Amino acid sequence: MSTANELKAKGNEAFAAGNHTAAIDFFSQAIELDPTNHVLYSNRSASQSSLKKYTEALADAEKTVELMPAWAKGYSRKGAALFGLQEYAMAVATYQDGLKHDPESALLKKGLSDAEAALEHEKDDGAGYDDFASKMSNAFQGDVLAKIMANPKTAPYLADPEFVRKVKDIQANPENMSKYMDDQRITVAMFTLMGMGDVFAKGADDFMNDAAEPKTQSTTQPKPAPKAEPEVMETEEDASEEDKEAATKKAQAAEAKEKGNAAYKARQFDEALVQYDNAIEFDSTDITLWNNKAAVYFEMGKYDECIETAQQAIEVGREYRADYKHIAKAMGRIGTAYSKKDNLDKAIEFYNRSLTEHRAADVLTKLRTLEKLRKQREEDEYLDDEKGNAARERGNELFKAAKYAEAQAEYSEAIKRSPKDPRNYANRAACLTKLIALPDAIKDCDKCVSLDPTYVKAYTRKANALFLMREYAEALDAVEEAKLHDKDKKNSAEIDQTEYKCYSAITEQNSRQTPEQAIARAQANPKIAAVLANPIMQNILQQMQSDPRAAREHLKNPAIASNLRKLIAAGIVRMG
């Protein structure tokens, strides 16, 4: 089986013999065996250009530049392919990029000169005809008939109505001029209107031919665009010592990198650092080497060194246009290192920067976790019971003055300062009820009793909010909870008043509807329909019809009592 070098040599021989198709085949086989050899792509690009397959030649040239960015001949190949595709502006830019790496390259200078000349010729081509065409399209604008009458040579034409009709038709649409060019009078009138009356001395047809030529070249022919000279094949012998050395160093860097990877996997971190340093010494332009070295420092717990090395990776990546995913990885690693150092602000900053380069799921998860942690820390740092009490007192004074919005703000501040004090939620619930923010008031009441289940005022305030929402059954449930926890009867008056208010509203509501209407509405209410469909409740309702006193026994069960209150509020069960 042939080696890559043997196949390359055969390709070079075929190229030299003019057999470019065979050369391409040999170089392609060599590339399969050695896909990182930039010379192979360069040679195949030259062969493609020789067959005028410029698109394929460009692809190979771009791969050459990718593999060896500092190699000037890669830019020469790319420029030649672009020239063949008549992309002269891009060819100029490519040759200029190549000259940055090898300012003395005669091949690049020649290519640049040819591309610039072709670009200039492309800009100038057809300029004379465009100028003449513009004058033609504007010739019949304005007071044309008066201009024709003013010229003794064209004035007689106006005696023919058909000529006048043609002129007016051209005035209406200049594109119609082509329909009448077989009429010599129209042609003469056109030149006269353009101020070119001397055309008659040489003939209109001759003038039309001359007008298409650039005015600056009346006696010489236009200079044709320069042709690109065929590229010289890059043979092994032609490669410079510098190129050979660069290829050797890349191979040595790859070998050291593999040793470093093996040591890293074996958690032999000191050895891994030695190998990655060796690889960087051979090829400091490879961002992956810097990224790997930063990973070793991270595993060693040397987070400052990890951050510094990852920063170098980013700089190398920017300078040598590395894949954005590698840059994103370096930024993500910096973020993780800062996270280990407990610097959440910096960690979040670099996670965000990483995501702008490449949106990786693991980095996004880390970012969201840290953002939650930072928020929790900020809340914890804000805690201060003394300041919370002061904010609640300010809220109480504002509430008494009926400044409910301002009071709500103070109660919210109290909650931030002292989130485990149930009084803050109960007081804000009273405020929200005044502001008719009833669902929010109920949430605050629920939060209050989750912190202190015996806080009676939370139940009565929830009942009042539900009453205003006309949820009378649920309001009565809250009243029953208040009764249960009001052991010392300090709140009995408020509880009884709220209960009376609910039952009065239910009575008034039921008086405005018949039992049939109440049943129809209940069936449309999922909550009431569920109660009615409950077999236990059906049995209890049947008992109450035959023995109304049975209701008292059933009301001792909190769940059944709650369901009965729902039916009472809906008008299904009526208390006589």
C-alpha positions as CSV (number, residue, x, y, z in Angstrom):
1,M,0.0,0.0,0.0
2,S,1.4,3.4,-1.0
3,T,2.2,6.0,1.6
4,A,0.9,9.6,1.5
5,N,4.4,10.8,0.4
6,E,4.5,8.3,-2.5
7,L,1.0,9.3,-3.6
8,K,2.0,12.9,-3.5
9,A,5.1,12.3,-5.6
10,K,2.9,10.5,-8.2
11,G,0.5,13.5,-8.2
12,N,3.4,15.9,-8.7
13,E,4.6,13.8,-11.7
14,A,1.1,13.7,-13.2
15,F,0.8,17.5,-12.7
16,A,4.1,18.1,-14.4
17,A,3.0,15.9,-17.4
18,G,-0.2,18.0,-17.7
19,N,-2.4,15.1,-16.5
20,H,-4.3,17.1,-13.9
21,T,-7.2,14.7,-13.5
22,A,-4.8,12.0,-12.5
23,A,-3.0,14.4,-10.2
24,I,-6.2,15.3,-8.4
25,D,-6.9,11.6,-7.9
26,F,-3.4,10.9,-6.4
27,F,-3.6,14.0,-4.1
28,S,-7.1,12.9,-2.9
29,Q,-5.8,9.5,-2.0
30,A,-2.9,11.0,-0.2
31,I,-5.2,13.3,1.8
32,E,-7.2,10.3,3.0
33,L,-4.0,9.0,4.5
34,D,-2.7,12.3,5.8
35,P,-5.7,14.8,6.2
36,T,-3.7,17.4,8.1
37,N,-1.0,17.9,5.4
38,H,-1.5,21.4,4.0
39,V,0.8,20.8,1.0
40,L,-1.5,18.1,-0.3
41,Y,-4.5,20.5,-0.3
42,S,-2.3,23.2,-1.9
43,N,-1.2,20.9,-4.7
44,R,-4.8,19.6,-5.4
45,S,-6.0,23.2,-5.5
46,A,-3.4,24.0,-8.2
47,S,-4.6,20.9,-10.1
48,Q,-8.2,22.0,-9.8
49,S,-7.4,25.5,-11.1
50,S,-5.5,24.0,-14.1
51,L,-8.8,22.3,-15.0
52,K,-10.7,25.6,-14.3
53,K,-12.6,23.9,-11.5
54,Y,-12.2,27.1,-9.5
55,T,-14.9,26.4,-6.9
56,E,-13.2,23.1,-5.9
57,A,-9.8,24.9,-6.0
58,L,-11.1,27.5,-3.6
59,A,-12.3,24.9,-1.1
60,D,-8.8,23.2,-1.1
61,A,-7.1,26.6,-0.8
62,E,-9.2,27.6,2.2
63,K,-8.4,24.3,3.8
64,T,-4.7,24.9,3.2
65,V,-4.9,28.3,4.9
66,E,-6.9,26.8,7.8
67,L,-4.2,24.2,8.4
68,M,-1.2,26.5,8.0
69,P,-2.4,30.2,8.5
70,A,1.1,31.6,8.3
71,W,2.0,29.9,5.0
72,A,2.0,32.5,2.2
73,K,1.5,30.0,-0.6
74,G,-1.9,29.0,0.7
75,Y,-3.1,32.6,0.1
76,S,-1.6,32.4,-3.4
77,R,-3.7,29.3,-4.1
78,K,-6.8,31.0,-2.7
79,G,-6.2,34.2,-4.6
80,A,-5.7,32.3,-7.9
81,A,-9.0,30.4,-7.4
82,L,-10.9,33.6,-6.6
83,F,-9.3,35.2,-9.7
84,G,-10.6,32.3,-11.8
85,L,-14.1,32.8,-10.3
86,Q,-13.8,36.5,-11.3
87,E,-14.1,37.5,-7.7
88,Y,-11.4,40.1,-8.1
89,A,-12.1,42.2,-5.0
90,M,-11.9,39.1,-2.8
91,A,-8.7,38.0,-4.7
92,V,-7.1,41.4,-3.9
93,A,-8.0,41.0,-0.2
94,T,-6.6,37.5,-0.1
95,Y,-3.3,38.4,-1.8
96,Q,-3.0,41.3,0.7
97,D,-3.5,38.9,3.6
98,G,-0.8,36.7,2.2
99,L,1.7,39.5,2.0
100,K,1.2,40.2,5.7
101,H,2.9,36.8,6.3
102,D,5.5,37.1,3.5
103,P,5.9,40.7,2.3
104,E,8.6,39.7,-0.2
105,S,6.7,37.0,-2.0
106,A,7.0,37.7,-5.7
107,L,4.2,35.3,-6.5
108,L,1.8,37.2,-4.1
109,K,2.9,40.6,-5.5
110,K,2.3,39.4,-9.1
111,G,-1.1,38.0,-8.1
112,L,-2.1,41.2,-6.4
113,S,-1.1,43.3,-9.3
114,D,-3.1,41.1,-11.8
115,A,-6.2,41.1,-9.5
116,E,-6.1,44.9,-9.0
117,A,-5.8,45.4,-12.8
118,A,-8.7,43.1,-13.4
119,L,-10.8,44.8,-10.8
120,E,-10.1,48.2,-12.3
121,H,-10.9,46.9,-15.8
122,E,-14.1,45.5,-14.5
123,K,-15.1,48.9,-13.1
124,D,-14.3,50.7,-16.3
125,D,-15.8,48.2,-18.7
126,G,-18.8,49.6,-20.5
127,A,-18.6,53.0,-19.0
128,G,-18.6,54.8,-22.4
129,Y,-21.7,53.0,-23.6
130,D,-23.5,53.6,-20.3
131,D,-22.9,57.4,-20.7
132,F,-24.2,57.3,-24.3
133,A,-27.2,55.3,-23.3
134,S,-28.1,57.8,-20.6
135,K,-28.0,60.7,-23.1
136,M,-30.2,58.7,-25.5
137,S,-32.8,58.1,-22.8
138,N,-32.9,61.8,-21.9
139,A,-32.9,63.1,-25.5
140,F,-36.6,63.3,-25.9
141,Q,-37.3,65.0,-22.5
142,G,-38.7,68.5,-22.2
143,D,-40.1,70.7,-25.0
144,V,-38.8,68.4,-27.8
145,L,-41.0,69.7,-30.7
146,A,-39.8,73.3,-30.1
147,K,-36.1,72.1,-30.2
148,I,-36.8,70.2,-33.4
149,M,-38.5,73.2,-35.0
150,A,-35.5,75.4,-34.0
151,N,-33.1,73.4,-36.1
152,P,-33.3,74.0,-39.9
153,K,-32.3,70.4,-40.6
154,T,-35.0,68.8,-38.5
155,A,-37.8,71.4,-38.8
156,P,-39.2,70.0,-42.1
157,Y,-39.9,66.7,-40.3
158,L,-42.7,68.2,-38.3
159,A,-44.8,68.6,-41.4
160,D,-45.4,64.8,-41.3
161,P,-48.1,63.9,-38.6
162,E,-46.7,60.4,-38.4
163,F,-43.2,61.7,-37.3
164,V,-44.9,63.9,-34.7
165,R,-46.8,60.9,-33.4
166,K,-43.6,58.8,-33.1
167,V,-41.8,61.7,-31.2
168,K,-44.7,61.9,-28.7
169,D,-44.8,58.1,-28.2
170,I,-41.1,58.2,-27.4
171,Q,-41.7,61.1,-25.0
172,A,-44.3,59.0,-23.2
173,N,-42.0,56.0,-22.9
174,P,-38.3,56.4,-23.9
175,E,-38.1,52.6,-24.3
176,N,-40.3,52.9,-27.4
177,M,-37.4,54.5,-29.2
178,S,-36.2,51.1,-30.4
179,K,-39.4,50.7,-32.4
180,Y,-38.6,53.7,-34.6
181,M,-34.8,53.4,-35.1
182,D,-35.4,52.3,-38.7
183,D,-36.8,55.8,-39.4
184,Q,-33.7,57.9,-40.3
185,R,-35.5,61.1,-39.2
186,I,-35.9,59.8,-35.6
187,T,-32.1,59.0,-35.5
188,V,-31.2,62.4,-36.9
189,A,-33.5,64.1,-34.5
190,M,-32.1,62.2,-31.5
191,F,-28.5,63.2,-32.3
192,T,-29.6,66.8,-32.8
193,L,-31.4,66.8,-29.5
194,M,-28.3,65.4,-27.9
195,G,-26.2,68.2,-29.3
196,M,-24.3,65.9,-31.7
197,G,-25.4,67.4,-35.0
198,D,-21.9,66.7,-36.5
199,V,-22.7,63.1,-36.6
200,F,-24.1,63.5,-40.1
201,A,-20.7,64.1,-41.5
202,K,-19.6,60.5,-40.6
203,G,-22.9,58.7,-40.6
204,A,-25.1,57.6,-37.7
205,D,-24.2,53.9,-37.8
206,D,-20.5,54.7,-37.5
207,F,-21.2,57.0,-34.6
208,M,-23.2,54.4,-32.7
209,N,-20.3,52.0,-32.9
210,D,-17.8,54.7,-31.7
211,A,-20.1,55.7,-28.8
212,A,-19.9,52.3,-27.3
213,E,-16.1,52.8,-26.8
214,P,-14.6,54.7,-23.8
215,K,-14.1,58.4,-24.8
216,T,-10.5,58.4,-23.5
217,Q,-9.5,55.7,-26.0
218,S,-10.4,57.1,-29.4
219,T,-7.4,55.6,-31.2
220,T,-6.5,52.6,-29.1
221,Q,-8.4,49.4,-28.2
222,P,-9.5,48.8,-24.6
223,K,-6.9,46.9,-22.6
224,P,-8.1,43.4,-21.9
225,A,-8.2,42.1,-18.3
226,P,-5.0,40.4,-17.4
227,K,-5.0,36.7,-17.2
228,A,-3.8,34.9,-14.1
229,E,-0.7,32.9,-14.7
230,P,-0.9,29.2,-13.8
231,E,0.2,28.4,-10.3
232,V,3.5,26.5,-9.8
233,M,3.1,23.1,-8.2
234,E,4.3,22.8,-4.7
235,T,6.6,19.8,-4.5
236,E,8.3,18.4,-1.4
237,E,11.5,19.8,-2.6
238,D,10.1,23.3,-3.1
239,A,8.8,23.5,0.5
240,S,10.9,25.9,2.5
241,E,12.9,24.9,5.5
242,E,10.6,27.2,7.5
243,D,7.5,25.3,6.3
244,K,9.1,21.9,7.1
245,E,10.0,23.1,10.5
246,A,6.5,24.4,11.2
247,A,5.0,21.0,10.1
248,T,7.4,19.2,12.3
249,K,6.6,21.3,15.3
250,K,2.9,20.7,14.8
251,A,3.5,17.0,14.8
252,Q,5.6,17.2,17.9
253,A,2.9,19.4,19.6
254,A,0.2,16.8,18.7
255,E,2.3,14.0,20.2
256,A,3.0,15.9,23.4
257,K,-0.8,16.8,23.6
258,E,-1.7,13.1,23.5
259,K,0.8,12.3,26.3
260,G,-0.7,15.1,28.3
261,N,-4.3,13.8,27.7
262,A,-3.2,10.4,28.9
263,A,-1.6,11.8,32.0
264,Y,-4.7,13.9,32.7
265,K,-7.0,10.9,32.5
266,A,-4.8,9.0,34.9
267,R,-4.9,12.1,37.2
268,Q,-1.2,12.5,36.9
269,F,-1.5,16.2,36.8
270,D,2.1,17.2,37.2
271,E,3.1,15.1,34.3
272,A,0.1,16.4,32.3
273,L,1.3,20.0,32.9
274,V,4.8,19.1,31.7
275,Q,3.4,17.6,28.5
276,Y,1.0,20.4,27.7
277,D,3.9,22.9,28.3
278,N,6.0,21.0,25.8
279,A,3.1,21.0,23.3
280,I,2.7,24.8,23.7
281,E,6.4,25.3,23.2
282,F,6.1,23.5,19.8
283,D,2.8,25.3,18.9
284,S,1.6,28.2,21.0
285,T,-1.2,29.0,18.5
286,D,-3.4,26.1,19.4
287,I,-6.1,27.2,21.8
288,T,-6.9,23.6,22.8
289,L,-3.5,23.2,24.4
290,W,-4.1,26.2,26.6
291,N,-7.6,25.0,27.5
292,N,-6.3,21.6,28.5
293,K,-3.6,23.1,30.7
294,A,-6.3,25.3,32.4
295,A,-8.3,22.1,33.0
296,V,-5.3,20.5,34.8
297,Y,-4.9,23.5,37.1
298,F,-8.7,23.4,37.8
299,E,-8.5,19.7,38.9
300,M,-5.5,20.6,41.0
301,G,-7.5,23.2,42.8
302,K,-5.2,26.0,41.6
303,Y,-8.0,28.3,40.5
304,D,-5.9,31.4,40.0
305,E,-3.6,29.6,37.6
306,C,-6.6,28.1,35.9
307,I,-8.1,31.5,35.3
308,E,-4.8,33.0,34.1
309,T,-4.2,30.1,31.6
310,A,-7.8,30.2,30.3
311,Q,-7.4,34.0,29.7
312,Q,-4.3,33.2,27.6
313,A,-6.4,30.6,25.7
314,I,-8.9,33.3,24.9
315,E,-6.2,35.7,23.7
316,V,-4.7,33.0,21.5
317,G,-8.1,32.0,20.2
318,R,-9.0,35.6,19.2
319,E,-5.6,36.2,17.6
320,Y,-5.7,33.0,15.5
321,R,-9.5,32.9,14.9
322,A,-10.2,29.7,16.7
323,D,-13.6,28.1,16.7
324,Y,-15.9,30.0,19.0
325,K,-16.8,26.9,20.9
326,H,-13.2,26.6,22.1
327,I,-13.3,30.3,23.2
328,A,-16.6,29.6,24.9
329,K,-15.1,26.7,26.8
330,A,-12.3,28.8,28.1
331,M,-14.7,31.4,29.4
332,G,-16.9,28.7,31.0
333,R,-13.9,27.3,32.7
334,I,-13.0,30.7,34.1
335,G,-16.6,31.0,35.4
336,T,-16.4,27.6,37.1
337,A,-13.0,28.6,38.7
338,Y,-14.5,31.8,40.0
339,S,-17.4,29.8,41.4
340,K,-15.0,27.6,43.3
341,K,-13.4,30.8,44.7
342,D,-16.9,31.8,45.8
343,N,-16.8,34.9,43.6
344,L,-20.3,34.6,42.2
345,D,-20.4,37.9,40.4
346,K,-17.3,37.1,38.4
347,A,-18.5,33.5,37.8
348,I,-21.9,34.8,36.5
349,E,-20.1,37.3,34.3
350,F,-17.9,34.7,32.6
351,Y,-20.8,32.2,32.2
352,N,-22.8,34.9,30.4
353,R,-19.8,35.7,28.2
354,S,-19.4,32.1,27.4
355,L,-23.0,31.8,26.3
356,T,-22.6,34.7,23.9
357,E,-19.9,32.7,22.1
358,H,-21.8,29.4,22.2
359,R,-25.0,28.4,24.0
360,A,-23.9,25.2,25.9
361,A,-26.6,23.5,28.0
362,D,-24.2,22.7,30.9
363,V,-23.0,26.4,31.2
364,L,-26.6,27.6,31.1
365,T,-27.5,25.2,34.0
366,K,-24.5,26.4,36.0
367,L,-25.5,30.1,35.3
368,R,-29.0,29.6,36.5
369,T,-27.9,27.8,39.7
370,L,-25.5,30.6,40.6
371,E,-28.0,33.3,39.9
372,K,-30.4,31.6,42.3
373,L,-27.7,31.2,44.9
374,R,-26.7,34.9,44.5
375,K,-30.3,36.0,44.9
376,Q,-30.6,33.9,48.0
377,R,-27.4,35.3,49.5
378,E,-28.5,38.9,48.7
379,E,-31.8,38.2,50.5
380,D,-30.0,36.6,53.5
381,E,-27.6,39.5,53.7
382,Y,-30.6,41.9,53.8
383,L,-32.2,40.2,56.8
384,D,-32.5,42.4,59.9
385,D,-35.3,41.8,62.4
386,E,-34.8,45.2,64.0
387,K,-35.2,47.0,60.7
388,G,-38.1,44.7,59.8
389,N,-39.9,45.8,62.9
390,A,-39.3,49.4,62.2
391,A,-40.7,49.0,58.7
392,R,-43.8,47.3,60.0
393,E,-44.4,50.1,62.5
394,R,-44.1,52.7,59.7
395,G,-46.6,50.6,57.7
396,N,-49.0,50.6,60.7
397,E,-48.9,54.4,60.9
398,L,-49.5,54.8,57.2
399,F,-52.4,52.2,57.3
400,K,-54.1,54.2,60.1
401,A,-53.7,57.3,57.9
402,A,-55.4,55.4,55.1
403,K,-52.3,55.6,52.9
404,Y,-52.6,52.0,51.8
405,A,-50.2,52.0,48.9
406,E,-47.4,53.5,51.0
407,A,-48.3,51.1,53.9
408,Q,-48.0,48.1,51.5
409,A,-44.5,49.2,50.5
410,E,-43.4,49.4,54.1
411,Y,-44.9,45.9,54.9
412,S,-43.1,44.5,51.8
413,E,-39.9,46.0,53.2
414,A,-40.6,44.4,56.5
415,I,-41.1,41.0,54.8
416,K,-37.7,41.3,53.1
417,R,-36.0,42.2,56.3
418,S,-37.9,39.6,58.4
419,P,-39.5,37.0,56.1
420,K,-40.4,34.6,59.0
421,D,-42.5,37.1,61.0
422,P,-46.2,36.2,60.3
423,R,-47.4,39.7,61.4
424,N,-45.8,41.3,58.3
425,Y,-47.9,39.1,55.9
426,A,-51.1,39.5,57.9
427,N,-50.7,43.3,57.9
428,R,-49.9,43.5,54.2
429,A,-53.0,41.3,53.6
430,A,-55.2,43.9,55.4
431,C,-53.6,46.6,53.2
432,L,-54.1,44.6,50.0
433,T,-57.7,44.0,50.9
434,K,-58.2,47.8,51.1
435,L,-56.6,48.1,47.7
436,I,-58.9,45.4,46.3
437,A,-56.0,43.2,45.5
438,L,-57.9,40.3,46.9
439,P,-56.1,37.3,45.4
440,D,-52.8,38.7,46.7
441,A,-54.3,39.3,50.1
442,I,-55.4,35.7,50.3
443,K,-51.9,34.5,49.4
444,D,-50.4,36.6,52.2
445,C,-53.0,35.1,54.7
446,D,-52.0,31.6,53.6
447,K,-48.3,32.5,54.0
448,C,-49.0,33.9,57.5
449,V,-50.8,30.7,58.7
450,S,-48.0,28.5,57.2
451,L,-45.6,30.3,59.5
452,D,-48.1,30.4,62.5
453,P,-51.2,28.2,62.2
454,T,-52.7,29.9,65.3
455,Y,-52.6,33.4,63.9
456,V,-56.4,34.1,64.1
457,K,-56.4,37.4,62.3
458,A,-55.0,35.8,59.2
459,Y,-58.1,33.6,59.0
460,T,-60.5,36.5,59.6
461,R,-58.7,38.7,57.0
462,K,-58.8,35.8,54.5
463,A,-62.6,35.4,55.2
464,N,-63.1,39.1,54.5
465,A,-61.2,39.0,51.3
466,L,-63.2,35.9,50.2
467,F,-66.4,37.7,51.2
468,L,-65.6,40.6,48.9
469,M,-65.0,38.0,46.1
470,R,-68.5,36.6,46.9
471,E,-66.9,33.2,47.7
472,Y,-69.2,32.9,50.8
473,A,-68.7,29.2,51.4
474,E,-64.9,29.5,51.4
475,A,-65.2,32.6,53.6
476,L,-67.2,30.5,56.1
477,D,-64.5,27.8,56.0
478,A,-62.0,30.5,57.0
479,V,-64.3,31.6,59.8
480,E,-64.5,28.1,61.2
481,E,-60.6,27.9,61.2
482,A,-60.6,31.2,63.1
483,K,-63.0,29.8,65.7
484,L,-60.9,26.7,66.0
485,H,-57.7,28.7,66.9
486,D,-59.3,31.5,68.9
487,K,-58.8,29.6,72.2
488,D,-59.0,32.7,74.5
489,K,-62.0,34.2,72.5
490,K,-60.2,37.5,72.0
491,N,-61.4,37.6,68.4
492,S,-64.9,36.2,68.9
493,A,-66.7,39.4,68.2
494,E,-64.9,39.9,64.8
495,I,-65.4,36.2,63.9
496,D,-69.1,36.3,64.7
497,Q,-69.6,39.5,62.8
498,T,-67.8,38.0,59.7
499,E,-69.9,34.8,60.0
500,Y,-73.1,36.8,60.3
501,K,-72.2,38.9,57.3
502,C,-71.6,35.8,55.2
503,Y,-74.9,34.1,56.1
504,S,-76.8,37.4,55.5
505,A,-75.3,37.7,52.1
506,I,-76.2,34.0,51.3
507,T,-79.8,34.5,52.5
508,E,-80.1,37.7,50.3
509,Q,-78.6,35.9,47.3
510,N,-80.9,32.8,47.7
511,S,-84.0,35.1,48.0
512,R,-83.4,36.2,44.5
513,Q,-83.5,32.7,42.9
514,T,-85.8,29.8,43.0
515,P,-84.6,26.3,44.1
516,E,-84.7,25.2,40.4
517,Q,-82.5,28.2,39.4
518,A,-80.1,27.4,42.2
519,I,-79.8,23.7,41.0
520,A,-79.2,24.8,37.4
521,R,-76.4,27.2,38.5
522,A,-74.9,24.6,40.8
523,Q,-74.7,22.1,38.0
524,A,-72.6,24.7,36.1
525,N,-70.3,25.2,39.0
526,P,-67.6,22.4,39.1
527,K,-67.0,22.7,42.8
528,I,-70.7,22.4,43.7
529,A,-71.3,19.7,41.1
530,A,-68.5,17.6,42.7
531,V,-70.1,17.9,46.1
532,L,-73.5,16.8,44.8
533,A,-71.9,13.9,43.0
534,N,-70.3,12.6,46.2
535,P,-72.2,9.5,47.4
536,I,-71.6,10.3,51.1
537,M,-73.1,13.8,50.6
538,Q,-76.0,12.4,48.7
539,N,-76.7,10.0,51.6
540,I,-76.5,12.9,54.1
541,L,-78.8,15.1,52.1
542,Q,-81.4,12.3,52.0
543,Q,-81.1,12.0,55.8
544,M,-81.6,15.7,56.3
545,Q,-84.8,15.6,54.2
546,S,-86.3,13.0,56.5
547,D,-84.7,14.3,59.7
548,P,-83.5,17.9,59.7
549,R,-81.9,17.5,63.1
550,A,-79.4,15.1,61.5
551,A,-77.6,18.1,60.1
552,R,-76.3,19.1,63.5
553,E,-74.5,15.8,63.9
554,H,-73.0,16.0,60.5
555,L,-71.7,19.6,61.0
556,K,-69.4,18.2,63.7
557,N,-67.3,16.7,60.8
558,P,-65.2,19.6,59.4
559,A,-65.1,18.1,55.8
560,I,-68.9,17.5,55.7
561,A,-69.5,20.9,57.3
562,S,-67.4,22.6,54.6
563,N,-69.4,20.8,51.9
564,L,-72.7,21.7,53.5
565,R,-71.7,25.4,53.6
566,K,-70.9,25.2,49.9
567,L,-74.4,23.9,49.3
568,I,-76.0,26.5,51.5
569,A,-74.1,29.3,49.8
570,A,-75.2,27.9,46.4
571,G,-78.9,27.8,47.5
572,I,-79.2,24.0,47.3
573,V,-79.6,23.6,51.1
574,R,-81.8,26.3,52.8
575,M,-81.8,26.8,56.5
576,G,-85.3,27.6,57.8
